[in-house]
Amino acid sequence: MRKYKIVGDYTAHNVITEELGDMVTTRIPLISKKGTLEYGIGNILSDFKKRGIYPTEDGFDIIALAALVYLADTRIFREKHAEDSWTREIALELQVYSLEKWSPLESLFAQMLNFLTGDRWTITFVNREIHFAVDNERKVKYNAVSLFSGGMDSLIGTVNHLERNHSIALISHAGESYTKNTQTSLLSVFREKYPNIALDYFNLWMNFRNIRLLDGGRENSTRSRSFLFIAFGIFALSGMDGINVLQVPENGLIALNVPLDTLRIGSHSTRTTHPFYMDFWNAVLSKLELPYSIDNPYWNKTKGEMANECLNKDFLRQVMQKSTSCSSPHKARWKRRPLGDCGYCVPCLIRRAAMQKAYGLENDTTKYSNKSIKELIVAHAEPRGEQLRSFQVAIKRIKDNPKLKNILIYKTGKLDGDAEYISQLAEVYYRGLLEIDNFISVHMQYEENNADTNLLGE
């Protein structure tokens, strides 16, 4: 087991590693020999400038911090470098432009990352003398700036904006080609359907190429991905005029992500859009005296309610199959099937329940590799049925004692707010589980009634 410290360096052009006891310190170059920002930031900056977007110095510091966080998170293997096979000890050092503003926030950033990733972070800021911001006229203005993953929730959020005739900047991050292709496929459809509405797409492809940390390995849990995603949105927002809200569209059930049973811990209990994590971001932005905020417009909606209330339900149904919700679409390759939604992971089950609520069972155009709910229930030895069985445990628990919803919503993390706000969180959790319960019941009945046919398309 090792502890790691990563130092962002604007002067070095090579990775420099020092080893002292169990501490590995690695200096990571942030600027190339050509003078451009590394790891995809320079590329997206060129795209910004073409649209008249010029980020501020604080914007540059936020995206640089996110790059170091994402590097550390993906290059330090939990099972090898954590006493409990999960919690790592990671220190970061970054040069920032306004040290007097950033220095008091070292502890707040550490708390935020501790909550998000489950690790122990130490953050240190030092003075940055090199300047990046360009004082050019900002030429483009949008009605909305929203994160866009290519999933169902961001699809609904985008359709709603376009139906309101909102010009929009879609902020995306893709670490592999399947996700990128999903996003660009939807983008093409948007532009065909809404040709007269300004729609810009900015995708940060963060690539660390062959950078390795000494004995670090690779980590696939990527709990810090939302930190990078939101930081990229703030980076973009800082270069625009006339708008100061970054929208993060996510249904309330997934945002809370209450553990379905006692075994769903670790990587299952992600907090990527948890209300407390969102509060951390707004606290950071406020203390940095930045005029921006993070908002989830669907925090009190189930996924089915989002779909049912979409401002163009017909169009949503038509394009739904181009989006993806699966937690791991690449696992299909092991069964020699096309990459796509599996139909049995937690996000897929929530998606299927939402589509049933909005359109009925037979009107989901998505091609799932596994459609039979009956098979998932009866195949007790099959790992692919674990998520459904966990949902059944959670559903029975909440139906037996509905008042538990007021307690269980605190399982993933702290919640701040008045009584009405907390009540709405409890209710969206309750309605979300019942939405899935209804889907399971209806689908089972459907399979029983059509046992002699192949209507499931298996």
C-alpha beads as a LAMMPS data file, in Angstrom:
LAMMPS data file: protein, C-alpha beads

458 atoms
457 bonds

1 atom types
1 bond types

-500.0 500.0 xlo xhi
-500.0 500.0 ylo yhi
-500.0 500.0 zlo zhi

Masses

1 110.0

Atoms # bond

1 1 1 0.000 0.000 0.000
2 1 1 1.219 3.479 -0.900
3 1 1 0.167 7.077 -0.366
4 1 1 0.303 9.438 -3.331
5 1 1 0.894 13.127 -3.831
6 1 1 0.378 14.687 -7.253
7 1 1 1.758 18.128 -8.039
8 1 1 0.494 20.062 -11.039
9 1 1 3.510 21.718 -12.675
10 1 1 3.325 24.536 -15.235
11 1 1 7.099 24.570 -15.823
12 1 1 8.165 20.928 -16.214
13 1 1 7.556 19.031 -19.462
14 1 1 8.218 15.540 -18.115
15 1 1 6.765 13.456 -15.313
16 1 1 9.049 13.541 -12.278
17 1 1 8.638 10.940 -9.517
18 1 1 10.130 10.907 -6.032
19 1 1 9.742 8.072 -3.550
20 1 1 10.143 8.547 0.196
21 1 1 9.012 5.666 2.399
22 1 1 5.432 4.805 1.473
23 1 1 4.829 8.251 -0.111
24 1 1 5.113 8.658 -3.879
25 1 1 5.240 12.269 -5.123
26 1 1 4.715 12.825 -8.834
27 1 1 5.024 16.148 -10.650
28 1 1 2.670 16.232 -13.617
29 1 1 3.356 18.692 -16.463
30 1 1 0.285 20.812 -17.219
31 1 1 1.725 22.564 -20.280
32 1 1 3.261 20.918 -23.324
33 1 1 6.599 21.890 -24.863
34 1 1 4.598 23.871 -27.426
35 1 1 3.066 25.952 -24.656
36 1 1 -0.466 24.508 -24.869
37 1 1 -2.440 23.132 -21.942
38 1 1 -2.273 19.348 -21.707
39 1 1 -4.752 16.454 -21.421
40 1 1 -7.418 17.794 -23.780
41 1 1 -7.810 21.193 -22.087
42 1 1 -5.905 22.997 -24.847
43 1 1 -8.095 21.377 -27.502
44 1 1 -11.363 22.386 -25.862
45 1 1 -9.979 25.880 -25.298
46 1 1 -9.537 26.197 -29.070
47 1 1 -13.173 25.175 -29.538
48 1 1 -14.243 27.779 -26.980
49 1 1 -12.358 30.569 -28.716
50 1 1 -14.052 29.753 -32.028
51 1 1 -17.367 30.489 -30.305
52 1 1 -16.185 33.597 -28.468
53 1 1 -15.878 31.873 -25.089
54 1 1 -12.953 33.091 -22.969
55 1 1 -12.646 31.462 -19.517
56 1 1 -11.402 33.394 -16.503
57 1 1 -8.328 32.630 -14.407
58 1 1 -10.563 30.987 -11.793
59 1 1 -12.077 28.884 -14.560
60 1 1 -8.615 27.674 -15.558
61 1 1 -7.813 26.771 -11.951
62 1 1 -11.044 24.796 -11.547
63 1 1 -10.448 22.674 -14.654
64 1 1 -6.767 22.124 -13.738
65 1 1 -7.774 20.911 -10.267
66 1 1 -10.337 18.584 -11.830
67 1 1 -7.694 17.159 -14.162
68 1 1 -5.421 16.300 -11.221
69 1 1 -8.328 14.773 -9.303
70 1 1 -9.361 12.634 -12.274
71 1 1 -5.778 11.550 -12.908
72 1 1 -5.332 10.474 -9.288
73 1 1 -8.679 8.712 -9.189
74 1 1 -8.032 6.651 -12.313
75 1 1 -4.352 5.861 -11.707
76 1 1 -4.396 4.610 -8.099
77 1 1 -5.824 1.097 -7.755
78 1 1 -8.043 0.888 -4.669
79 1 1 -7.566 -2.776 -3.878
80 1 1 -3.790 -2.373 -3.782
81 1 1 -3.398 1.034 -2.130
82 1 1 -6.141 1.136 0.504
83 1 1 -6.157 -0.646 3.846
84 1 1 -9.832 -1.459 3.404
85 1 1 -9.533 -2.016 -0.374
86 1 1 -11.451 1.212 -0.931
87 1 1 -10.222 4.327 0.930
88 1 1 -7.018 5.747 -0.547
89 1 1 -4.874 8.604 0.801
90 1 1 -4.285 11.203 -1.913
91 1 1 -2.672 14.634 -1.755
92 1 1 -2.821 17.250 -4.526
93 1 1 -0.886 20.485 -4.981
94 1 1 -1.889 23.076 -7.577
95 1 1 -0.768 26.570 -8.492
96 1 1 -3.700 29.003 -8.578
97 1 1 -4.007 32.578 -9.782
98 1 1 -5.802 34.140 -6.784
99 1 1 -4.136 32.383 -3.876
100 1 1 -5.792 34.628 -1.276
101 1 1 -9.216 33.367 -2.413
102 1 1 -8.314 29.731 -2.976
103 1 1 -6.133 29.021 0.047
104 1 1 -8.975 29.161 2.634
105 1 1 -10.882 26.562 0.566
106 1 1 -8.337 23.746 0.808
107 1 1 -10.313 22.014 3.551
108 1 1 -13.669 22.520 1.799
109 1 1 -12.399 20.961 -1.437
110 1 1 -10.979 18.035 0.567
111 1 1 -14.318 17.479 2.321
112 1 1 -16.118 17.596 -0.999
113 1 1 -13.833 15.013 -2.584
114 1 1 -13.890 12.814 0.525
115 1 1 -17.681 12.723 0.258
116 1 1 -17.678 12.114 -3.491
117 1 1 -15.027 9.401 -3.807
118 1 1 -14.802 7.862 -0.323
119 1 1 -11.067 8.616 -0.077
120 1 1 -8.990 10.870 2.178
121 1 1 -7.848 13.903 0.212
122 1 1 -5.412 16.658 1.131
123 1 1 -5.516 19.742 -1.093
124 1 1 -2.824 22.432 -1.137
125 1 1 -2.818 25.600 -3.243
126 1 1 0.259 27.672 -4.057
127 1 1 0.718 30.809 -6.125
128 1 1 0.557 30.697 -9.941
129 1 1 2.416 33.448 -11.790
130 1 1 1.661 32.386 -15.354
131 1 1 -1.532 33.893 -16.820
132 1 1 -4.055 32.188 -19.125
133 1 1 -7.173 34.354 -19.348
134 1 1 -7.665 36.401 -22.523
135 1 1 -9.549 39.692 -22.216
136 1 1 -11.491 39.376 -25.468
137 1 1 -15.076 40.262 -26.186
138 1 1 -17.384 37.360 -25.436
139 1 1 -19.458 36.967 -28.563
140 1 1 -21.905 34.189 -27.758
141 1 1 -24.780 34.100 -25.291
142 1 1 -26.993 31.171 -24.385
143 1 1 -30.343 30.753 -22.664
144 1 1 -29.077 27.598 -20.997
145 1 1 -25.866 25.699 -20.250
146 1 1 -26.400 22.055 -19.346
147 1 1 -24.371 18.912 -18.782
148 1 1 -25.034 16.345 -21.489
149 1 1 -23.999 12.743 -20.920
150 1 1 -26.047 11.118 -23.660
151 1 1 -28.284 9.451 -21.074
152 1 1 -32.048 9.668 -20.771
153 1 1 -32.164 12.490 -18.222
154 1 1 -29.856 14.819 -20.127
155 1 1 -31.777 13.941 -23.301
156 1 1 -35.066 14.996 -21.687
157 1 1 -33.490 18.164 -20.301
158 1 1 -32.179 19.112 -23.735
159 1 1 -35.492 18.420 -25.500
160 1 1 -37.296 20.597 -22.963
161 1 1 -34.930 23.499 -23.626
162 1 1 -35.222 23.143 -27.390
163 1 1 -39.009 23.008 -27.169
164 1 1 -38.848 26.316 -25.281
165 1 1 -36.726 27.731 -28.111
166 1 1 -33.733 28.095 -25.787
167 1 1 -30.299 28.448 -27.310
168 1 1 -28.159 25.979 -25.409
169 1 1 -24.579 24.929 -24.803
170 1 1 -24.240 21.215 -24.093
171 1 1 -21.254 20.346 -21.909
172 1 1 -20.012 16.783 -22.311
173 1 1 -17.212 14.537 -21.217
174 1 1 -16.425 11.206 -22.832
175 1 1 -13.526 8.955 -21.981
176 1 1 -14.255 6.386 -24.684
177 1 1 -15.742 6.251 -28.164
178 1 1 -19.086 4.597 -27.371
179 1 1 -20.221 7.460 -25.125
180 1 1 -18.908 10.050 -27.570
181 1 1 -20.770 8.397 -30.457
182 1 1 -23.975 8.336 -28.409
183 1 1 -23.691 12.058 -27.733
184 1 1 -22.913 13.043 -31.324
185 1 1 -25.704 10.817 -32.657
186 1 1 -28.229 12.636 -30.486
187 1 1 -26.708 15.975 -31.427
188 1 1 -27.295 15.240 -35.106
189 1 1 -30.961 14.460 -34.419
190 1 1 -31.397 17.650 -32.371
191 1 1 -30.036 19.782 -35.175
192 1 1 -32.261 18.106 -37.722
193 1 1 -35.374 18.527 -35.553
194 1 1 -34.592 22.070 -34.345
195 1 1 -32.553 23.643 -37.184
196 1 1 -33.295 27.237 -36.209
197 1 1 -32.194 27.031 -32.578
198 1 1 -28.582 27.722 -31.656
199 1 1 -27.117 24.566 -30.146
200 1 1 -23.416 24.153 -29.388
201 1 1 -21.733 20.991 -28.167
202 1 1 -18.474 21.031 -26.238
203 1 1 -16.849 17.711 -25.447
204 1 1 -13.792 17.390 -23.230
205 1 1 -11.845 14.282 -24.135
206 1 1 -9.454 14.111 -21.203
207 1 1 -6.562 11.904 -22.232
208 1 1 -3.615 11.183 -19.952
209 1 1 -1.989 9.075 -22.672
210 1 1 0.718 6.939 -21.099
211 1 1 1.009 8.714 -17.748
212 1 1 1.477 6.226 -14.921
213 1 1 1.994 6.693 -11.211
214 1 1 4.719 4.558 -9.670
215 1 1 3.121 1.214 -8.741
216 1 1 -0.278 2.913 -8.998
217 1 1 -2.100 0.645 -11.410
218 1 1 -5.521 1.464 -12.895
219 1 1 -8.821 2.137 -11.132
220 1 1 -12.190 1.754 -12.858
221 1 1 -14.633 3.066 -10.234
222 1 1 -14.189 6.688 -11.482
223 1 1 -16.106 8.212 -8.594
224 1 1 -14.557 11.609 -9.439
225 1 1 -16.025 11.766 -12.960
226 1 1 -18.781 14.179 -11.907
227 1 1 -16.169 16.498 -10.366
228 1 1 -14.488 16.721 -13.764
229 1 1 -17.841 17.034 -15.534
230 1 1 -19.077 19.918 -13.370
231 1 1 -15.662 21.620 -13.318
232 1 1 -15.679 21.555 -17.117
233 1 1 -19.111 23.191 -17.049
234 1 1 -17.854 25.947 -14.734
235 1 1 -14.783 26.393 -16.942
236 1 1 -17.103 26.993 -19.916
237 1 1 -19.531 29.149 -17.952
238 1 1 -16.733 31.431 -16.782
239 1 1 -16.086 32.396 -20.403
240 1 1 -19.664 33.380 -21.223
241 1 1 -21.775 36.471 -20.649
242 1 1 -25.402 36.687 -19.654
243 1 1 -25.764 33.300 -17.937
244 1 1 -24.559 32.005 -14.592
245 1 1 -26.344 28.685 -13.947
246 1 1 -24.982 25.268 -14.866
247 1 1 -27.800 22.738 -15.081
248 1 1 -27.164 19.132 -14.070
249 1 1 -30.277 17.149 -15.124
250 1 1 -30.767 14.038 -12.992
251 1 1 -33.887 12.355 -11.621
252 1 1 -34.353 12.460 -7.858
253 1 1 -34.122 8.714 -7.252
254 1 1 -30.692 8.412 -8.852
255 1 1 -29.480 11.695 -7.324
256 1 1 -30.202 10.376 -3.828
257 1 1 -29.030 6.854 -4.769
258 1 1 -30.100 5.340 -1.461
259 1 1 -28.463 1.878 -1.066
260 1 1 -30.999 -0.753 -2.099
261 1 1 -29.756 -3.242 0.484
262 1 1 -26.955 -3.625 3.034
263 1 1 -24.596 -5.120 0.437
264 1 1 -24.794 -2.162 -1.940
265 1 1 -21.837 -0.158 -0.676
266 1 1 -18.602 1.105 -2.194
267 1 1 -18.875 1.720 -5.917
268 1 1 -22.632 1.062 -5.841
269 1 1 -23.263 4.054 -3.541
270 1 1 -22.164 6.791 -5.899
271 1 1 -22.843 10.410 -4.984
272 1 1 -22.303 12.072 -8.347
273 1 1 -25.392 14.318 -8.165
274 1 1 -26.300 13.911 -4.503
275 1 1 -27.910 17.107 -3.088
276 1 1 -25.188 17.466 -0.445
277 1 1 -22.476 17.207 -3.102
278 1 1 -24.265 19.841 -5.189
279 1 1 -24.383 22.043 -2.066
280 1 1 -20.606 21.652 -1.761
281 1 1 -20.161 23.024 -5.275
282 1 1 -22.391 26.013 -4.615
283 1 1 -20.528 26.725 -1.369
284 1 1 -17.174 26.621 -3.208
285 1 1 -18.407 28.955 -5.937
286 1 1 -19.812 31.361 -3.377
287 1 1 -16.617 31.464 -1.310
288 1 1 -14.573 31.999 -4.480
289 1 1 -16.847 34.986 -5.114
290 1 1 -17.844 33.557 -8.491
291 1 1 -21.328 34.483 -9.806
292 1 1 -22.243 30.904 -10.763
293 1 1 -24.422 28.175 -9.318
294 1 1 -25.155 24.492 -9.956
295 1 1 -28.779 23.422 -10.307
296 1 1 -30.571 20.120 -10.840
297 1 1 -33.987 21.105 -12.249
298 1 1 -35.350 17.572 -11.779
299 1 1 -34.289 16.891 -8.201
300 1 1 -37.891 16.172 -7.128
301 1 1 -38.945 14.134 -10.187
302 1 1 -38.728 10.417 -10.858
303 1 1 -37.362 9.366 -14.224
304 1 1 -40.833 8.316 -15.306
305 1 1 -42.252 11.696 -14.317
306 1 1 -39.506 13.390 -16.321
307 1 1 -40.408 11.338 -19.387
308 1 1 -44.140 11.754 -18.899
309 1 1 -43.791 15.539 -18.581
310 1 1 -41.348 15.955 -21.480
311 1 1 -42.459 18.824 -23.701
312 1 1 -42.245 16.600 -26.788
313 1 1 -43.023 13.029 -25.732
314 1 1 -43.374 11.757 -29.292
315 1 1 -39.927 12.990 -30.267
316 1 1 -38.444 11.639 -27.031
317 1 1 -39.781 8.177 -27.767
318 1 1 -38.427 8.300 -31.320
319 1 1 -34.873 9.175 -30.271
320 1 1 -34.720 7.266 -26.971
321 1 1 -32.907 4.290 -28.513
322 1 1 -30.022 6.591 -29.493
323 1 1 -29.353 7.414 -25.837
324 1 1 -27.798 5.066 -23.308
325 1 1 -28.342 4.617 -19.590
326 1 1 -26.404 1.423 -18.932
327 1 1 -23.794 1.403 -16.172
328 1 1 -21.520 -0.723 -18.366
329 1 1 -22.565 -0.949 -22.033
330 1 1 -19.242 -2.591 -22.923
331 1 1 -20.052 -5.807 -21.027
332 1 1 -22.175 -6.898 -24.007
333 1 1 -19.000 -7.756 -25.901
334 1 1 -18.422 -10.738 -23.611
335 1 1 -21.595 -12.262 -25.012
336 1 1 -20.665 -11.205 -28.526
337 1 1 -23.534 -8.738 -28.702
338 1 1 -23.529 -5.119 -29.885
339 1 1 -22.570 -2.577 -27.212
340 1 1 -25.588 -1.023 -25.537
341 1 1 -28.056 -1.144 -22.666
342 1 1 -28.038 -4.462 -20.814
343 1 1 -31.557 -4.170 -19.416
344 1 1 -30.719 -5.475 -15.930
345 1 1 -28.339 -3.031 -14.188
346 1 1 -29.771 -0.376 -11.851
347 1 1 -29.809 2.484 -14.406
348 1 1 -31.333 0.219 -17.069
349 1 1 -34.115 -0.967 -14.746
350 1 1 -34.942 2.603 -13.747
351 1 1 -34.970 3.601 -17.415
352 1 1 -37.272 0.713 -18.373
353 1 1 -39.665 1.566 -15.543
354 1 1 -39.700 5.191 -16.667
355 1 1 -40.488 4.264 -20.256
356 1 1 -43.340 2.046 -19.119
357 1 1 -44.792 4.855 -17.014
358 1 1 -44.621 7.325 -19.893
359 1 1 -45.455 5.111 -22.872
360 1 1 -46.592 1.662 -21.764
361 1 1 -44.632 -1.580 -21.700
362 1 1 -44.514 -2.315 -25.430
363 1 1 -43.465 1.166 -26.561
364 1 1 -39.859 1.301 -25.355
365 1 1 -37.776 1.511 -28.544
366 1 1 -34.488 0.738 -26.761
367 1 1 -32.822 -2.549 -27.672
368 1 1 -31.864 -4.241 -24.396
369 1 1 -29.644 -7.310 -24.463
370 1 1 -31.762 -8.876 -21.668
371 1 1 -35.484 -8.127 -21.499
372 1 1 -37.005 -10.906 -19.418
373 1 1 -37.752 -9.869 -15.838
374 1 1 -38.908 -13.386 -15.008
375 1 1 -35.489 -14.808 -15.865
376 1 1 -33.775 -12.262 -13.623
377 1 1 -36.018 -13.170 -10.700
378 1 1 -35.842 -16.958 -10.956
379 1 1 -32.140 -17.247 -11.847
380 1 1 -30.850 -16.924 -8.285
381 1 1 -27.331 -18.006 -9.227
382 1 1 -27.103 -15.422 -12.019
383 1 1 -25.163 -12.237 -11.141
384 1 1 -27.236 -10.303 -13.684
385 1 1 -30.275 -10.696 -11.414
386 1 1 -28.627 -9.116 -8.381
387 1 1 -29.775 -5.564 -9.127
388 1 1 -33.407 -6.572 -9.624
389 1 1 -33.405 -8.602 -6.420
390 1 1 -31.899 -5.642 -4.566
391 1 1 -34.732 -3.476 -5.861
392 1 1 -37.227 -6.057 -4.608
393 1 1 -35.662 -5.913 -1.134
394 1 1 -35.835 -2.101 -1.084
395 1 1 -39.393 -2.048 -2.435
396 1 1 -40.686 -4.546 0.124
397 1 1 -38.999 -2.632 2.930
398 1 1 -40.575 0.691 1.936
399 1 1 -44.017 -0.793 1.222
400 1 1 -44.054 -2.575 4.599
401 1 1 -43.191 0.665 6.376
402 1 1 -43.613 3.782 4.188
403 1 1 -42.389 6.062 6.990
404 1 1 -38.895 4.617 6.498
405 1 1 -38.547 6.876 3.461
406 1 1 -37.947 9.795 5.845
407 1 1 -34.960 7.977 7.364
408 1 1 -33.480 6.056 4.439
409 1 1 -32.854 9.158 2.326
410 1 1 -30.037 10.033 4.753
411 1 1 -28.219 6.737 4.103
412 1 1 -26.040 8.109 1.274
413 1 1 -25.158 11.403 2.905
414 1 1 -26.151 14.525 4.787
415 1 1 -29.120 16.549 3.591
416 1 1 -29.615 20.228 4.367
417 1 1 -32.809 22.203 3.860
418 1 1 -36.183 23.021 5.372
419 1 1 -38.889 20.498 6.198
420 1 1 -40.678 20.915 2.861
421 1 1 -37.487 20.265 0.898
422 1 1 -36.650 17.135 2.901
423 1 1 -40.228 15.926 2.530
424 1 1 -40.031 16.245 -1.251
425 1 1 -36.785 14.243 -1.292
426 1 1 -38.430 11.479 0.733
427 1 1 -41.440 11.445 -1.578
428 1 1 -39.436 11.256 -4.800
429 1 1 -37.491 8.332 -3.345
430 1 1 -40.758 6.598 -2.437
431 1 1 -42.412 7.277 -5.812
432 1 1 -39.271 6.160 -7.640
433 1 1 -39.281 2.744 -5.955
434 1 1 -43.006 2.298 -6.575
435 1 1 -42.427 3.157 -10.227
436 1 1 -40.012 0.245 -10.481
437 1 1 -42.333 -2.008 -8.461
438 1 1 -45.111 -1.349 -10.951
439 1 1 -42.796 -2.083 -13.863
440 1 1 -41.759 -5.441 -12.375
441 1 1 -45.380 -6.457 -11.741
442 1 1 -46.637 -5.389 -15.171
443 1 1 -43.701 -6.998 -16.963
444 1 1 -44.110 -10.282 -15.091
445 1 1 -47.805 -10.380 -15.977
446 1 1 -46.947 -9.551 -19.575
447 1 1 -44.481 -12.436 -19.743
448 1 1 -47.002 -14.839 -18.204
449 1 1 -49.652 -13.842 -20.732
450 1 1 -47.243 -14.227 -23.653
451 1 1 -45.296 -17.279 -22.490
452 1 1 -45.717 -19.097 -25.812
453 1 1 -44.553 -16.211 -27.980
454 1 1 -41.311 -14.350 -28.505
455 1 1 -42.648 -10.836 -27.995
456 1 1 -39.692 -9.959 -25.771
457 1 1 -37.348 -10.219 -28.726
458 1 1 -34.786 -12.366 -26.928

Bonds

1 1 1 2
2 1 2 3
3 1 3 4
4 1 4 5
5 1 5 6
6 1 6 7
7 1 7 8
8 1 8 9
9 1 9 10
10 1 10 11
11 1 11 12
12 1 12 13
13 1 13 14
14 1 14 15
15 1 15 16
16 1 16 17
17 1 17 18
18 1 18 19
19 1 19 20
20 1 20 21
21 1 21 22
22 1 22 23
23 1 23 24
24 1 24 25
25 1 25 26
26 1 26 27
27 1 27 28
28 1 28 29
29 1 29 30
30 1 30 31
31 1 31 32
32 1 32 33
33 1 33 34
34 1 34 35
35 1 35 36
36 1 36 37
37 1 37 38
38 1 38 39
39 1 39 40
40 1 40 41
41 1 41 42
42 1 42 43
43 1 43 44
44 1 44 45
45 1 45 46
46 1 46 47
47 1 47 48
48 1 48 49
49 1 49 50
50 1 50 51
51 1 51 52
52 1 52 53
53 1 53 54
54 1 54 55
55 1 55 56
56 1 56 57
57 1 57 58
58 1 58 59
59 1 59 60
60 1 60 61
61 1 61 62
62 1 62 63
63 1 63 64
64 1 64 65
65 1 65 66
66 1 66 67
67 1 67 68
68 1 68 69
69 1 69 70
70 1 70 71
71 1 71 72
72 1 72 73
73 1 73 74
74 1 74 75
75 1 75 76
76 1 76 77
77 1 77 78
78 1 78 79
79 1 79 80
80 1 80 81
81 1 81 82
82 1 82 83
83 1 83 84
84 1 84 85
85 1 85 86
86 1 86 87
87 1 87 88
88 1 88 89
89 1 89 90
90 1 90 91
91 1 91 92
92 1 92 93
93 1 93 94
94 1 94 95
95 1 95 96
96 1 96 97
97 1 97 98
98 1 98 99
99 1 99 100
100 1 100 101
101 1 101 102
102 1 102 103
103 1 103 104
104 1 104 105
105 1 105 106
106 1 106 107
107 1 107 108
108 1 108 109
109 1 109 110
110 1 110 111
111 1 111 112
112 1 112 113
113 1 113 114
114 1 114 115
115 1 115 116
116 1 116 117
117 1 117 118
118 1 118 119
119 1 119 120
120 1 120 121
121 1 121 122
122 1 122 123
123 1 123 124
124 1 124 125
125 1 125 126
126 1 126 127
127 1 127 128
128 1 128 129
129 1 129 130
130 1 130 131
131 1 131 132
132 1 132 133
133 1 133 134
134 1 134 135
135 1 135 136
136 1 136 137
137 1 137 138
138 1 138 139
139 1 139 140
140 1 140 141
141 1 141 142
142 1 142 143
143 1 143 144
144 1 144 145
145 1 145 146
146 1 146 147
147 1 147 148
148 1 148 149
149 1 149 150
150 1 150 151
151 1 151 152
152 1 152 153
153 1 153 154
154 1 154 155
155 1 155 156
156 1 156 157
157 1 157 158
158 1 158 159
159 1 159 160
160 1 160 161
161 1 161 162
162 1 162 163
163 1 163 164
164 1 164 165
165 1 165 166
166 1 166 167
167 1 167 168
168 1 168 169
169 1 169 170
170 1 170 171
171 1 171 172
172 1 172 173
173 1 173 174
174 1 174 175
175 1 175 176
176 1 176 177
177 1 177 178
178 1 178 179
179 1 179 180
180 1 180 181
181 1 181 182
182 1 182 183
183 1 183 184
184 1 184 185
185 1 185 186
186 1 186 187
187 1 187 188
188 1 188 189
189 1 189 190
190 1 190 191
191 1 191 192
192 1 192 193
193 1 193 194
194 1 194 195
195 1 195 196
196 1 196 197
197 1 197 198
198 1 198 199
199 1 199 200
200 1 200 201
201 1 201 202
202 1 202 203
203 1 203 204
204 1 204 205
205 1 205 206
206 1 206 207
207 1 207 208
208 1 208 209
209 1 209 210
210 1 210 211
211 1 211 212
212 1 212 213
213 1 213 214
214 1 214 215
215 1 215 216
216 1 216 217
217 1 217 218
218 1 218 219
219 1 219 220
220 1 220 221
221 1 221 222
222 1 222 223
223 1 223 224
224 1 224 225
225 1 225 226
226 1 226 227
227 1 227 228
228 1 228 229
229 1 229 230
230 1 230 231
231 1 231 232
232 1 232 233
233 1 233 234
234 1 234 235
235 1 235 236
236 1 236 237
237 1 237 238
238 1 238 239
239 1 239 240
240 1 240 241
241 1 241 242
242 1 242 243
243 1 243 244
244 1 244 245
245 1 245 246
246 1 246 247
247 1 247 248
248 1 248 249
249 1 249 250
250 1 250 251
251 1 251 252
252 1 252 253
253 1 253 254
254 1 254 255
255 1 255 256
256 1 256 257
257 1 257 258
258 1 258 259
259 1 259 260
260 1 260 261
261 1 261 262
262 1 262 263
263 1 263 264
264 1 264 265
265 1 265 266
266 1 266 267
267 1 267 268
268 1 268 269
269 1 269 270
270 1 270 271
271 1 271 272
272 1 272 273
273 1 273 274
274 1 274 275
275 1 275 276
276 1 276 277
277 1 277 278
278 1 278 279
279 1 279 280
280 1 280 281
281 1 281 282
282 1 282 283
283 1 283 284
284 1 284 285
285 1 285 286
286 1 286 287
287 1 287 288
288 1 288 289
289 1 289 290
290 1 290 291
291 1 291 292
292 1 292 293
293 1 293 294
294 1 294 295
295 1 295 296
296 1 296 297
297 1 297 298
298 1 298 299
299 1 299 300
300 1 300 301
301 1 301 302
302 1 302 303
303 1 303 304
304 1 304 305
305 1 305 306
306 1 306 307
307 1 307 308
308 1 308 309
309 1 309 310
310 1 310 311
311 1 311 312
312 1 312 313
313 1 313 314
314 1 314 315
315 1 315 316
316 1 316 317
317 1 317 318
318 1 318 319
319 1 319 320
320 1 320 321
321 1 321 322
322 1 322 323
323 1 323 324
324 1 324 325
325 1 325 326
326 1 326 327
327 1 327 328
328 1 328 329
329 1 329 330
330 1 330 331
331 1 331 332
332 1 332 333
333 1 333 334
334 1 334 335
335 1 335 336
336 1 336 337
337 1 337 338
338 1 338 339
339 1 339 340
340 1 340 341
341 1 341 342
342 1 342 343
343 1 343 344
344 1 344 345
345 1 345 346
346 1 346 347
347 1 347 348
348 1 348 349
349 1 349 350
350 1 350 351
351 1 351 352
352 1 352 353
353 1 353 354
354 1 354 355
355 1 355 356
356 1 356 357
357 1 357 358
358 1 358 359
359 1 359 360
360 1 360 361
361 1 361 362
362 1 362 363
363 1 363 364
364 1 364 365
365 1 365 366
366 1 366 367
367 1 367 368
368 1 368 369
369 1 369 370
370 1 370 371
371 1 371 372
372 1 372 373
373 1 373 374
374 1 374 375
375 1 375 376
376 1 376 377
377 1 377 378
378 1 378 379
379 1 379 380
380 1 380 381
381 1 381 382
382 1 382 383
383 1 383 384
384 1 384 385
385 1 385 386
386 1 386 387
387 1 387 388
388 1 388 389
389 1 389 390
390 1 390 391
391 1 391 392
392 1 392 393
393 1 393 394
394 1 394 395
395 1 395 396
396 1 396 397
397 1 397 398
398 1 398 399
399 1 399 400
400 1 400 401
401 1 401 402
402 1 402 403
403 1 403 404
404 1 404 405
405 1 405 406
406 1 406 407
407 1 407 408
408 1 408 409
409 1 409 410
410 1 410 411
411 1 411 412
412 1 412 413
413 1 413 414
414 1 414 415
415 1 415 416
416 1 416 417
417 1 417 418
418 1 418 419
419 1 419 420
420 1 420 421
421 1 421 422
422 1 422 423
423 1 423 424
424 1 424 425
425 1 425 426
426 1 426 427
427 1 427 428
428 1 428 429
429 1 429 430
430 1 430 431
431 1 431 432
432 1 432 433
433 1 433 434
434 1 434 435
435 1 435 436
436 1 436 437
437 1 437 438
438 1 438 439
439 1 439 440
440 1 440 441
441 1 441 442
442 1 442 443
443 1 443 444
444 1 444 445
445 1 445 446
446 1 446 447
447 1 447 448
448 1 448 449
449 1 449 450
450 1 450 451
451 1 451 452
452 1 452 453
453 1 453 454
454 1 454 455
455 1 455 456
456 1 456 457
457 1 457 458
